[in-house]
Amino acid sequence: MKTTADYSSDVESALRALPLPEGKFDNLYAPIRYALSAGGKRLRPVMVLMAADAFGEASAKAMDAALGVELFHNFTLLHDDVMDNSEVRRGRQSVHAKYGVNSAILSGDTMLTLANAQVGKVDDTVLRPVLDVFNAMALNVYEGQQLDMDFETGKDVTLDDYLLMTSLKTGALLGAAVQIGALIGGASEKEAKKMYEYGMNIGLAFQIQDDWLDTFGDSITFGKPIGGDIANNKKTYLYLAVGAASKSDAEALAIAMQLPEKEMKIKTVKRIYEKAGAGEMCQKAVAAYMTKAMGALRHTSLSDESKEAFRKFAEKLVGRKK
């Protein structure tokens, strides 16, 4: 049975082999090559391949869809960095910082089209259901991003609002990755939906961990400056969970978020989080969503070996430091 490292290596090789034009159109495709060369966990395409093999030893048939999912993910990163004005991605200049905003937008649009083209190469027997899952996921991601932007200025954002946004922006993509892989592997519609449930809950746990890392992680390991969510007034899980638990902390956070000096703002908000036990709140939430994810796996016909592989994958993912 292949390891996640094996799948990741296969994805890297396939990405490098993508025929991206040079010459006259290099200004369009160079930012795409740059974005893809940054590496990353490749967890979404790995999830596609793992699921395809788990249900039918079909990772070779699923590679095109896996690449499509990874291209789509990277397209969202190009546009997210523009919207968030993020200068750093994976420890180096973001695409818009290196090539300019217009190039990041246009190259991102191109990546989206390439993503759709890759997913469209799957076998005709599963093309329709795979495209339905992929397109529904894409719309969910856009809806989640819109909510994320709305929350930056919203005054009445709740923890439930955050969880909806995260399920759309993060959970839907991880859920779709394993659902698509399962469909290509021959899973029934019911089982494929259970795999989506697994991925969705892993996505929620992943994002809550990501929120924690953005505030308390190591900037070198994390690959971008710490405190970016605070600086950008993001309504993260930490912010909303602490505010929901204590009215006085909610008021203190609201005041701290208005501080004009960035470093003081980050330091003050972190101090409130630490006092309120935000880290423990995050750990409990992550554990709860992990339990739900494992529960979804139990309702599939996957072998015990495959279930264990997905359990280990999830634990590694949410226990990460970057």
C-alpha positions as CSV (number, residue, x, y, z in Angstrom):
1,M,0.0,0.0,0.0
2,K,1.3,3.4,-1.0
3,T,2.2,6.0,1.7
4,T,1.2,9.6,1.7
5,A,4.8,10.5,0.7
6,D,4.5,8.2,-2.3
7,Y,1.3,9.9,-3.4
8,S,2.8,13.3,-2.8
9,S,5.8,12.4,-4.9
10,D,3.6,11.2,-7.7
11,V,1.7,14.4,-7.6
12,E,4.9,16.5,-7.8
13,S,6.1,14.6,-10.8
14,A,2.8,15.0,-12.6
15,L,2.7,18.7,-11.8
16,R,6.2,19.2,-13.2
17,A,5.1,17.4,-16.4
18,L,2.1,19.7,-17.0
19,P,2.6,21.3,-20.5
20,L,2.6,25.0,-19.5
21,P,3.6,27.2,-22.5
22,E,6.7,29.4,-22.5
23,G,7.8,32.0,-25.0
24,K,5.2,34.6,-26.1
25,F,2.9,33.7,-23.2
26,D,5.5,33.3,-20.5
27,N,4.1,36.3,-18.6
28,L,0.9,34.4,-18.2
29,Y,2.3,31.0,-17.3
30,A,5.5,31.9,-15.4
31,P,3.4,32.9,-12.3
32,I,1.7,29.6,-12.5
33,R,5.0,27.7,-12.6
34,Y,6.2,29.8,-9.7
35,A,3.1,29.1,-7.6
36,L,3.2,25.4,-8.2
37,S,7.0,25.2,-7.6
38,A,6.5,26.5,-4.0
39,G,5.6,22.9,-3.0
40,G,3.2,22.6,-0.1
41,K,1.6,19.6,1.5
42,R,-0.3,18.6,-1.7
43,L,-2.8,17.1,0.8
44,R,-5.9,17.6,-1.5
45,P,-4.6,15.7,-4.5
46,V,-3.2,13.1,-2.1
47,M,-6.7,12.7,-0.6
48,V,-8.0,12.1,-4.2
49,L,-5.5,9.4,-4.9
50,M,-5.8,7.7,-1.5
51,A,-9.6,7.5,-1.8
52,A,-9.4,6.2,-5.4
53,D,-7.0,3.4,-4.3
54,A,-8.9,2.6,-1.1
55,F,-12.1,1.9,-3.1
56,G,-10.7,0.4,-6.3
57,E,-6.9,0.7,-6.7
58,A,-7.5,3.5,-9.2
59,S,-5.0,6.2,-8.3
60,A,-3.6,6.1,-11.9
61,K,-7.1,6.9,-13.2
62,A,-7.6,9.6,-10.6
63,M,-4.4,11.6,-11.3
64,D,-6.0,14.0,-13.7
65,A,-8.7,14.8,-11.2
66,A,-6.1,15.1,-8.4
67,L,-4.1,17.6,-10.5
68,G,-7.3,19.5,-11.2
69,V,-8.1,19.8,-7.5
70,E,-4.5,21.0,-6.8
71,L,-4.7,23.6,-9.6
72,F,-8.0,24.8,-8.2
73,H,-6.6,25.1,-4.7
74,N,-3.6,27.1,-5.9
75,F,-5.8,29.4,-8.0
76,T,-7.7,30.3,-4.8
77,L,-4.4,31.1,-3.1
78,L,-3.3,33.5,-5.8
79,H,-6.6,35.4,-5.5
80,D,-6.8,35.1,-1.7
81,D,-3.3,36.7,-1.4
82,V,-4.5,39.6,-3.6
83,M,-7.6,40.1,-1.5
84,D,-5.8,39.8,1.8
85,N,-2.8,41.9,0.5
86,S,-0.5,39.0,1.7
87,E,3.1,39.5,0.6
88,V,4.4,36.1,1.7
89,R,3.2,32.6,0.8
90,R,5.1,29.4,1.8
91,G,8.1,31.4,3.0
92,R,8.6,33.5,-0.2
93,Q,7.0,36.3,-2.1
94,S,3.4,35.7,-3.0
95,V,2.6,35.8,-6.7
96,H,1.1,39.2,-6.7
97,A,4.1,40.6,-4.7
98,K,6.5,39.1,-7.3
99,Y,4.6,39.6,-10.6
100,G,1.9,42.3,-9.8
101,V,-1.8,42.2,-9.0
102,N,-3.0,42.0,-12.6
103,S,-0.7,39.0,-13.3
104,A,-1.9,37.2,-10.2
105,I,-5.5,37.7,-11.2
106,L,-5.1,36.6,-14.8
107,S,-2.8,33.7,-14.0
108,G,-5.2,32.6,-11.3
109,D,-8.0,32.7,-13.8
110,T,-5.9,30.5,-16.2
111,M,-5.3,28.0,-13.4
112,L,-9.0,27.7,-12.8
113,T,-9.5,26.9,-16.5
114,L,-6.7,24.4,-16.4
115,A,-8.2,22.8,-13.3
116,N,-11.5,22.3,-15.0
117,A,-9.7,20.8,-18.0
118,Q,-7.9,18.3,-15.9
119,V,-11.0,17.2,-14.0
120,G,-12.8,16.8,-17.3
121,K,-10.3,14.1,-18.3
122,V,-11.7,11.5,-15.9
123,D,-13.4,8.4,-17.4
124,D,-16.7,9.1,-19.0
125,T,-18.4,6.6,-16.7
126,V,-17.9,8.9,-13.7
127,L,-17.4,12.3,-15.5
128,R,-20.9,13.7,-14.7
129,P,-20.9,12.9,-10.9
130,V,-17.3,14.1,-10.6
131,L,-18.0,17.3,-12.3
132,D,-21.1,17.9,-10.2
133,V,-19.0,17.4,-7.1
134,F,-16.2,19.6,-8.4
135,N,-18.5,22.5,-9.5
136,A,-20.6,22.4,-6.3
137,M,-17.3,22.6,-4.3
138,A,-16.1,25.5,-6.3
139,L,-19.2,27.5,-5.7
140,N,-19.0,26.7,-2.0
141,V,-15.4,27.9,-1.8
142,Y,-16.4,31.2,-3.4
143,E,-19.3,31.6,-1.0
144,G,-17.0,30.9,1.9
145,Q,-14.5,33.5,0.7
146,Q,-17.3,36.1,0.4
147,L,-18.4,35.4,4.0
148,D,-14.7,35.6,5.1
149,M,-14.5,39.1,3.5
150,D,-17.8,40.1,5.0
151,F,-16.7,39.1,8.4
152,E,-13.7,41.5,8.4
153,T,-16.1,44.4,8.8
154,G,-19.1,42.6,10.3
155,K,-20.0,43.5,13.9
156,D,-22.3,40.6,14.7
157,V,-20.3,37.6,13.5
158,T,-21.0,34.4,15.6
159,L,-19.1,31.2,16.1
160,D,-21.8,29.5,14.0
161,D,-21.2,32.0,11.2
162,Y,-17.5,31.2,11.3
163,L,-18.1,27.4,11.2
164,L,-20.4,27.9,8.2
165,M,-17.8,29.9,6.4
166,T,-15.1,27.4,7.2
167,S,-17.2,24.5,6.0
168,L,-17.6,26.3,2.7
169,K,-14.1,27.7,2.2
170,T,-12.0,24.9,3.6
171,G,-14.1,21.8,4.4
172,A,-15.8,21.6,1.1
173,L,-12.5,21.3,-0.8
174,L,-11.1,18.6,1.4
175,G,-14.5,16.8,1.3
176,A,-14.8,17.0,-2.5
177,A,-11.2,15.7,-2.9
178,V,-11.9,12.4,-1.1
179,Q,-15.4,12.2,-2.6
180,I,-14.1,12.6,-6.1
181,G,-11.4,10.0,-5.5
182,A,-13.9,7.6,-4.0
183,L,-16.2,8.0,-7.1
184,I,-13.3,7.3,-9.4
185,G,-12.4,4.2,-7.3
186,G,-15.9,2.8,-7.7
187,A,-17.5,3.8,-4.4
188,S,-21.3,4.0,-4.2
189,E,-22.9,7.4,-4.1
190,K,-23.7,6.8,-0.4
191,E,-20.2,5.8,0.5
192,A,-18.7,8.7,-1.5
193,K,-20.9,11.1,0.5
194,K,-19.6,9.6,3.7
195,M,-16.1,10.3,2.5
196,Y,-17.1,13.8,1.8
197,E,-18.3,14.0,5.5
198,Y,-14.9,12.7,6.5
199,G,-13.1,15.4,4.5
200,M,-15.4,18.1,5.6
201,N,-14.8,17.5,9.3
202,I,-11.1,17.2,8.7
203,G,-11.3,20.5,7.0
204,L,-12.9,22.2,10.0
205,A,-10.3,20.7,12.3
206,F,-7.6,21.8,9.9
207,Q,-8.8,25.4,9.7
208,I,-9.1,25.7,13.5
209,Q,-5.6,24.5,13.8
210,D,-4.5,26.9,11.1
211,D,-6.1,29.8,13.1
212,W,-4.1,28.8,16.1
213,L,-0.9,28.5,14.1
214,D,-1.4,31.9,12.6
215,T,-1.4,33.4,16.1
216,F,0.9,31.1,18.1
217,G,3.0,29.2,15.6
218,D,6.6,29.8,14.5
219,S,6.8,32.2,11.5
220,I,9.7,30.3,9.9
221,T,8.0,26.9,10.3
222,F,4.6,28.3,9.3
223,G,5.9,29.9,6.2
224,K,4.4,33.3,6.7
225,P,4.4,36.1,9.4
226,I,2.6,35.3,12.6
227,G,-0.3,37.5,13.5
228,G,-1.6,38.1,10.1
229,D,-5.2,37.2,11.0
230,I,-5.1,39.7,13.8
231,A,-3.6,42.4,11.7
232,N,-6.3,41.9,9.1
233,N,-9.2,41.8,11.6
234,K,-10.0,38.2,10.8
235,K,-12.9,36.7,12.8
236,T,-11.0,33.5,13.6
237,Y,-12.1,30.6,15.8
238,L,-9.9,32.0,18.6
239,Y,-11.5,35.4,18.4
240,L,-15.1,34.1,18.3
241,A,-14.7,31.3,20.8
242,V,-13.1,33.6,23.4
243,G,-15.7,36.3,22.7
244,A,-18.6,33.8,23.1
245,A,-17.2,32.5,26.4
246,S,-16.8,35.8,28.1
247,K,-18.5,39.2,27.5
248,S,-15.6,41.0,29.1
249,D,-13.1,39.3,26.8
250,A,-15.3,40.0,23.8
251,E,-15.2,43.7,24.7
252,A,-11.5,43.7,25.3
253,L,-10.9,42.0,22.0
254,A,-13.1,44.5,20.2
255,I,-11.0,47.4,21.6
256,A,-7.7,45.6,21.0
257,M,-8.6,45.1,17.3
258,Q,-8.8,48.8,16.9
259,L,-5.3,49.5,18.0
260,P,-3.5,51.4,15.2
261,E,0.0,50.0,15.7
262,K,0.2,46.5,14.3
263,E,2.8,44.9,16.7
264,M,1.0,46.2,19.7
265,K,-2.3,45.0,18.4
266,I,-1.0,41.5,17.8
267,K,0.7,41.4,21.2
268,T,-2.4,42.6,23.0
269,V,-4.8,40.2,21.3
270,K,-2.5,37.3,21.9
271,R,-2.4,38.2,25.6
272,I,-6.2,38.1,25.8
273,Y,-6.2,34.7,24.0
274,E,-3.7,33.3,26.4
275,K,-5.5,34.5,29.5
276,A,-8.8,33.1,28.2
277,G,-7.4,29.6,27.3
278,A,-7.9,29.9,23.6
279,G,-5.4,27.1,22.9
280,E,-7.4,24.6,24.9
281,M,-10.6,25.8,23.2
282,C,-9.0,25.1,19.8
283,Q,-7.7,21.7,20.9
284,K,-11.2,20.6,22.1
285,A,-12.8,21.7,18.9
286,V,-10.2,19.9,16.7
287,A,-10.7,16.7,18.7
288,A,-14.5,16.9,18.3
289,Y,-14.3,17.3,14.5
290,M,-11.7,14.5,14.3
291,T,-14.2,12.2,16.1
292,K,-16.9,13.1,13.6
293,A,-14.5,12.4,10.7
294,M,-13.6,9.0,12.1
295,G,-17.3,8.3,12.6
296,A,-18.0,8.9,8.9
297,L,-15.3,6.4,8.0
298,R,-17.0,3.7,10.1
299,H,-20.0,3.9,7.8
300,T,-18.1,2.9,4.7
301,S,-17.0,-0.6,3.4
302,L,-13.3,0.4,3.5
303,S,-10.9,-2.1,4.9
304,D,-9.5,-1.7,8.4
305,E,-6.1,-1.0,6.8
306,S,-7.6,1.9,4.7
307,K,-9.5,3.3,7.6
308,E,-6.3,3.3,9.6
309,A,-4.5,5.1,6.8
310,F,-7.1,7.8,6.7
311,R,-7.0,8.1,10.5
312,K,-3.2,8.6,10.5
313,F,-3.5,11.1,7.6
314,A,-6.0,13.2,9.5
315,E,-4.0,13.1,12.7
316,K,-0.8,14.2,10.9
317,L,-2.7,16.9,9.1
318,V,-4.3,18.5,12.2
319,G,-1.2,18.0,14.3
320,R,1.0,19.9,11.9
321,K,3.1,23.0,12.7
322,K,3.0,24.5,9.2
